[in-house]
Amino acid sequence: MPRRKAYEAKIDWLQILDENAKFDARQGKDTLTDEQVIDAYEQMWICRELDETAFKLQRSGRMGTYPQNKGQEAAALGSALAMSKGKDWLVPCYRENAALFMHGLPMHYILLHWMGDERGNQIPEGVHQTPLSIPIGTHMLHAMGIAWSMKLRNEKDRAVITYFGDGATSEGDFHGAMNFASTLKVPMIFFCQNNEWAISVPRHEQMNSPTVAQKAIAYEMPTIRVDGNDLFAVYKAVKEARDRAVEGGGPSFIEAVTYRLGDHTTADDARRYRDQAELDAWKEKDPIIRTRMYLESKDLWSEKQQKKLGARAKKIVSEVVKTAEGIEAPTTDDIFNYTFEQIPDELRIQRDTMRTESLGQFPEQAGLRSQTQKV
């Protein structure tokens, strides 16, 4: 029998605003209004200010290891704009600050998290997002579970978006989540921020596929590759994926091609493995610069507005740092009180005495022991 083609697929590339701020009016129609773009630009600038300040906090010993978001703000913000605040769930990795803030997370919670204060993970009531996920890929299974619960409860007009890097797609948890989500047709968006590096391993060395997006084809999942530094393209791709999800079409996969302009974390030195020429080339594609150029081309932004925004951003970030550093210190009781709904007696005694041995918990025994020895 002659061979026949068993399967054929293609992956689209979407870019609306290129690095020179050239706008594709046809593709960009009915995406973001001028007011939304101005607000998004301001939020990106504020997040960049927080990012730079967090870096200084770590370097001065006032905060632990921190992963900068610098260079990936449009991917986070554009996707968050397309999701419904108060309805949808955001399940992040750790470079989505702009998205989390837009959907209600107080900014100082991020600093608390990286300062080692667990209260930074205590998401406020009504804010539909999970804490930052440091283990690579595990949170995608949680996101799938949330989306599945929405489907089982027949909750209309709700979806879940989960964020991860290109390196996470080499993890088994990623494939487990993709398979379950596709098979169960849950209302979910897999959003990969492909910043080309899994710490020090370049994407082409950790996978043989020329794109990350094509991994979704194995799960018969709609997939697209977008310019992750293009606010409009990210918004459009996520909006289309969300519409498909809430209409019962199941999950989608989006590969947002972006770049981290900083080190992997403050514990890393990217100069040891990354060419300066590559970094310089990506600096030209900075989403903040690109968005500002677009606004200026439409006479929607001026130097006066920029100076005003810069001053406002510094004030906001200063207040955020003051709040994070000024919070009342936690007590050791929290270790017990937030672990169990009802504390077992043996742990209650440990909490109250901060001792585990019998003599420490019941010091009156010391007197009994002395009397016994006398006899």
PLY file of the C-alpha trace (Angstrom):
ply
format ascii 1.0
element vertex 375
property float x
property float y
property float z
element edge 374
property int vertex1
property int vertex2
end_header
0.00 0.00 0.00
1.33 3.50 -0.76
2.24 5.75 2.09
-0.31 8.42 2.97
0.06 11.55 5.03
-1.22 10.70 8.52
-1.12 14.17 10.01
-0.22 17.70 9.03
-0.07 20.85 11.13
1.10 24.44 11.01
1.90 27.06 13.63
1.11 30.71 13.07
3.40 33.57 14.08
1.67 36.70 15.35
3.24 40.14 15.60
1.27 43.39 15.53
3.71 45.97 16.91
7.31 45.31 15.89
10.49 46.51 17.60
10.44 49.71 15.53
6.89 50.45 16.72
5.44 49.73 13.29
1.79 48.81 13.86
-0.18 46.34 11.75
-3.58 48.02 11.69
-5.35 45.02 10.18
-4.15 42.57 12.81
-4.43 45.13 15.60
-8.01 46.12 14.90
-10.30 45.80 17.93
-7.47 44.89 20.30
-6.44 47.60 22.77
-7.76 51.15 23.06
-5.40 54.11 23.42
-6.42 54.44 27.06
-5.59 50.78 27.72
-2.18 51.10 26.08
-1.34 54.21 28.11
-2.37 52.48 31.31
-0.42 49.35 30.36
2.70 51.41 29.63
2.45 53.12 33.00
2.02 49.79 34.77
5.03 48.32 32.95
7.14 51.29 33.99
6.07 50.98 37.63
6.85 47.25 37.58
10.27 47.96 36.08
10.92 50.46 38.87
9.94 47.82 41.45
12.17 45.32 39.67
15.23 47.56 39.84
14.52 48.42 43.47
14.12 44.75 44.40
17.51 44.07 42.84
19.05 46.77 45.06
17.28 45.39 48.13
18.87 42.01 47.52
22.30 43.46 46.88
22.12 45.47 50.11
21.14 42.41 52.15
17.56 43.53 52.79
15.96 40.75 50.74
16.76 37.22 49.59
17.31 35.94 46.07
15.14 37.70 43.50
14.32 36.88 39.84
13.98 40.06 37.81
11.02 40.42 35.45
12.88 42.97 33.33
12.17 42.53 29.63
9.11 40.33 30.03
6.56 42.90 31.20
4.50 42.95 27.99
3.98 39.18 28.05
2.62 39.34 31.59
0.57 42.51 31.19
-0.85 41.76 27.73
-2.08 38.37 28.89
-3.56 39.77 32.10
-5.49 42.38 30.13
-7.18 39.60 28.17
-8.27 37.70 31.28
-11.31 38.65 33.34
-10.40 40.07 36.74
-12.51 38.59 39.53
-13.57 35.61 37.41
-10.49 33.96 35.97
-7.60 32.38 37.83
-3.93 33.21 37.34
-1.46 30.43 38.22
2.00 32.02 37.95
5.60 30.96 37.91
7.75 33.87 39.17
8.11 36.45 36.36
4.51 37.62 36.14
4.49 40.50 38.61
2.66 42.85 36.24
-0.14 40.34 35.69
-0.53 39.61 39.40
-0.69 43.29 40.32
-3.27 43.99 37.60
-5.49 41.23 39.00
-5.41 42.53 42.54
-2.31 41.32 44.35
-0.89 44.08 46.62
2.60 44.92 45.38
4.32 44.45 48.73
3.30 40.77 48.78
5.93 40.08 46.13
8.65 41.63 48.27
7.43 39.73 51.34
7.68 36.49 49.40
11.31 37.11 48.45
12.10 38.35 51.95
11.12 34.90 53.18
7.90 36.04 54.85
5.17 33.46 54.25
2.52 36.17 54.45
3.58 37.08 50.93
1.94 33.81 49.85
-1.29 34.41 51.76
-3.30 35.64 48.78
-6.08 38.05 49.84
-9.67 36.85 49.74
-11.24 37.47 46.35
-7.93 37.65 44.47
-8.03 34.66 42.12
-4.42 33.61 41.86
-2.07 31.14 43.45
1.25 31.99 45.16
4.47 32.13 43.13
5.68 28.67 42.17
9.42 28.13 42.52
9.50 24.38 41.65
9.58 24.24 37.86
6.39 23.00 36.23
4.52 21.60 39.22
1.98 24.44 39.31
0.60 23.57 35.86
-1.06 20.51 37.36
-2.68 22.74 39.97
-3.93 25.06 37.23
-5.42 22.11 35.37
-7.20 21.05 38.55
-8.70 24.50 39.01
-9.91 24.54 35.41
-11.36 21.05 35.76
-13.30 22.15 38.85
-14.76 25.03 36.84
-15.97 22.58 34.22
-17.38 20.12 36.75
-19.26 22.92 38.48
-20.52 24.21 35.14
-19.13 27.68 35.91
-19.65 29.75 32.79
-17.40 32.52 31.49
-14.42 31.50 33.62
-10.98 30.29 32.62
-7.48 29.66 34.00
-4.15 30.85 32.66
-0.89 29.34 33.84
2.56 30.79 33.19
5.89 28.99 32.78
9.19 29.23 30.97
10.59 27.26 28.05
12.61 25.09 30.43
9.44 23.91 32.19
8.22 22.24 29.00
10.97 19.65 29.47
9.44 18.59 32.79
7.12 15.62 33.15
4.56 17.68 35.06
4.10 19.88 32.00
3.18 16.92 29.82
0.89 15.48 32.47
-0.99 18.76 32.74
-1.19 19.13 28.95
-2.56 15.61 28.50
-5.18 15.95 31.22
-6.26 19.41 30.07
-6.61 18.33 26.45
-8.39 15.07 27.21
-10.83 16.69 29.64
-11.23 19.84 27.49
-10.90 22.19 30.44
-11.12 26.03 30.09
-7.39 26.71 30.34
-4.54 28.58 28.68
-0.94 27.36 28.79
1.20 30.49 28.46
4.88 29.83 27.87
7.24 32.76 28.32
10.05 31.56 26.11
12.92 33.78 27.19
15.40 31.50 25.40
17.23 30.41 28.54
16.53 27.75 31.19
18.91 29.34 33.68
22.19 28.79 31.78
20.92 26.28 29.22
19.86 27.81 25.87
16.59 26.64 24.41
18.22 24.92 21.42
20.22 22.68 23.75
17.34 21.56 25.96
14.93 20.69 23.14
15.30 19.63 19.53
12.11 21.30 18.31
12.53 24.67 16.56
9.54 26.04 18.47
8.04 25.40 21.88
4.53 25.84 20.49
4.70 22.65 18.44
4.72 20.57 21.62
1.00 21.32 21.91
0.30 19.58 18.60
0.87 16.20 20.25
-2.12 16.96 22.47
-4.33 18.21 19.62
-4.32 21.61 21.29
-4.66 24.91 19.37
-1.27 26.60 19.48
0.35 29.82 18.31
3.71 31.59 18.53
3.63 35.31 19.27
6.05 38.18 19.78
6.10 38.26 23.58
7.38 41.84 23.65
4.38 43.00 21.60
1.58 44.05 23.95
-1.03 43.87 21.19
-0.07 40.42 19.89
-0.02 38.91 23.37
-3.41 40.42 24.18
-4.98 39.21 20.94
-3.66 35.64 21.26
-4.79 35.30 24.87
-8.16 36.91 24.17
-8.83 34.43 21.37
-7.71 31.54 23.59
-9.92 32.69 26.45
-12.94 33.07 24.15
-12.35 29.53 22.92
-12.02 28.21 26.47
-15.21 29.74 27.88
-17.16 28.62 24.82
-16.25 25.01 25.55
-13.42 24.65 23.06
-10.91 23.42 25.62
-7.34 24.53 26.33
-4.88 26.44 24.16
-1.11 26.86 24.10
0.66 30.18 23.53
4.40 30.56 23.11
5.39 34.17 23.80
8.90 34.73 22.47
10.61 37.19 24.81
13.91 37.61 26.68
15.05 38.19 30.22
17.27 41.25 30.24
18.63 40.46 33.68
20.25 37.40 35.19
18.15 34.32 35.92
18.10 35.47 39.55
20.32 37.61 41.74
22.20 34.38 42.55
23.20 34.06 38.89
25.76 35.78 36.64
24.57 35.51 33.04
27.86 36.99 31.76
29.40 33.57 32.27
27.26 31.92 29.61
25.50 34.61 27.54
27.04 36.72 24.79
26.86 40.46 25.30
25.93 40.91 21.63
22.83 38.77 22.13
21.80 40.80 25.16
22.38 44.10 23.33
20.23 42.93 20.41
17.34 42.08 22.72
17.63 45.40 24.54
16.57 46.99 21.26
13.36 44.96 21.51
12.55 46.07 25.06
8.73 46.06 25.37
8.72 49.28 27.39
10.73 51.19 24.77
8.57 49.73 22.00
5.31 50.70 23.67
6.53 54.22 24.40
7.59 54.67 20.75
4.10 53.62 19.68
2.43 56.10 22.00
4.75 58.90 20.89
4.03 58.14 17.23
0.35 58.79 17.96
1.06 61.93 20.02
-0.28 60.15 23.10
2.88 60.52 25.18
5.32 63.31 25.95
8.50 63.91 27.92
6.47 65.83 30.48
4.23 62.81 31.03
7.30 60.60 31.29
8.86 62.70 34.04
5.58 62.71 35.91
5.31 58.93 35.57
8.90 58.44 36.73
8.28 60.43 39.89
5.00 58.60 40.57
6.63 55.22 40.08
9.41 56.02 42.54
6.88 57.20 45.11
4.72 54.08 44.72
7.69 51.73 44.96
9.08 53.60 47.97
5.76 53.12 49.77
5.69 49.44 48.79
9.16 48.87 50.23
8.24 50.77 53.38
5.14 48.60 53.82
7.04 45.35 53.28
9.87 46.24 55.63
7.58 47.79 58.23
5.20 44.89 58.62
4.94 43.47 62.12
7.22 40.48 62.58
5.44 37.10 62.46
5.22 34.95 65.56
6.30 31.34 65.89
2.65 30.49 66.55
2.01 30.93 62.81
4.04 27.81 62.07
1.38 25.80 63.87
-1.76 27.89 63.45
-1.65 27.95 59.63
-0.76 24.28 59.20
-3.71 22.60 60.90
-7.36 23.58 61.06
-7.52 21.98 64.53
-4.18 21.63 66.25
-3.53 18.21 67.87
-2.80 18.37 71.59
0.82 17.30 71.20
1.49 20.10 68.68
-0.43 22.62 70.77
1.94 21.84 73.66
4.94 22.24 71.34
3.58 25.60 70.17
2.99 26.88 73.69
6.31 25.70 75.12
8.48 25.79 71.96
10.00 22.55 73.20
9.70 18.98 72.02
11.24 16.99 74.86
9.16 15.96 77.85
11.18 17.88 80.42
10.97 21.07 78.39
7.22 20.75 77.99
6.57 19.83 81.62
9.40 21.40 83.70
7.68 20.41 86.97
9.04 16.92 86.33
12.46 18.17 87.35
11.26 18.45 90.95
9.77 14.97 90.82
13.04 13.57 89.53
14.97 15.18 92.41
12.63 13.65 94.97
12.97 10.22 93.36
16.76 10.44 93.44
16.70 11.30 97.18
14.72 8.13 97.87
0 1
1 2
2 3
3 4
4 5
5 6
6 7
7 8
8 9
9 10
10 11
11 12
12 13
13 14
14 15
15 16
16 17
17 18
18 19
19 20
20 21
21 22
22 23
23 24
24 25
25 26
26 27
27 28
28 29
29 30
30 31
31 32
32 33
33 34
34 35
35 36
36 37
37 38
38 39
39 40
40 41
41 42
42 43
43 44
44 45
45 46
46 47
47 48
48 49
49 50
50 51
51 52
52 53
53 54
54 55
55 56
56 57
57 58
58 59
59 60
60 61
61 62
62 63
63 64
64 65
65 66
66 67
67 68
68 69
69 70
70 71
71 72
72 73
73 74
74 75
75 76
76 77
77 78
78 79
79 80
80 81
81 82
82 83
83 84
84 85
85 86
86 87
87 88
88 89
89 90
90 91
91 92
92 93
93 94
94 95
95 96
96 97
97 98
98 99
99 100
100 101
101 102
102 103
103 104
104 105
105 106
106 107
107 108
108 109
109 110
110 111
111 112
112 113
113 114
114 115
115 116
116 117
117 118
118 119
119 120
120 121
121 122
122 123
123 124
124 125
125 126
126 127
127 128
128 129
129 130
130 131
131 132
132 133
133 134
134 135
135 136
136 137
137 138
138 139
139 140
140 141
141 142
142 143
143 144
144 145
145 146
146 147
147 148
148 149
149 150
150 151
151 152
152 153
153 154
154 155
155 156
156 157
157 158
158 159
159 160
160 161
161 162
162 163
163 164
164 165
165 166
166 167
167 168
168 169
169 170
170 171
171 172
172 173
173 174
174 175
175 176
176 177
177 178
178 179
179 180
180 181
181 182
182 183
183 184
184 185
185 186
186 187
187 188
188 189
189 190
190 191
191 192
192 193
193 194
194 195
195 196
196 197
197 198
198 199
199 200
200 201
201 202
202 203
203 204
204 205
205 206
206 207
207 208
208 209
209 210
210 211
211 212
212 213
213 214
214 215
215 216
216 217
217 218
218 219
219 220
220 221
221 222
222 223
223 224
224 225
225 226
226 227
227 228
228 229
229 230
230 231
231 232
232 233
233 234
234 235
235 236
236 237
237 238
238 239
239 240
240 241
241 242
242 243
243 244
244 245
245 246
246 247
247 248
248 249
249 250
250 251
251 252
252 253
253 254
254 255
255 256
256 257
257 258
258 259
259 260
260 261
261 262
262 263
263 264
264 265
265 266
266 267
267 268
268 269
269 270
270 271
271 272
272 273
273 274
274 275
275 276
276 277
277 278
278 279
279 280
280 281
281 282
282 283
283 284
284 285
285 286
286 287
287 288
288 289
289 290
290 291
291 292
292 293
293 294
294 295
295 296
296 297
297 298
298 299
299 300
300 301
301 302
302 303
303 304
304 305
305 306
306 307
307 308
308 309
309 310
310 311
311 312
312 313
313 314
314 315
315 316
316 317
317 318
318 319
319 320
320 321
321 322
322 323
323 324
324 325
325 326
326 327
327 328
328 329
329 330
330 331
331 332
332 333
333 334
334 335
335 336
336 337
337 338
338 339
339 340
340 341
341 342
342 343
343 344
344 345
345 346
346 347
347 348
348 349
349 350
350 351
351 352
352 353
353 354
354 355
355 356
356 357
357 358
358 359
359 360
360 361
361 362
362 363
363 364
364 365
365 366
366 367
367 368
368 369
369 370
370 371
371 372
372 373
373 374
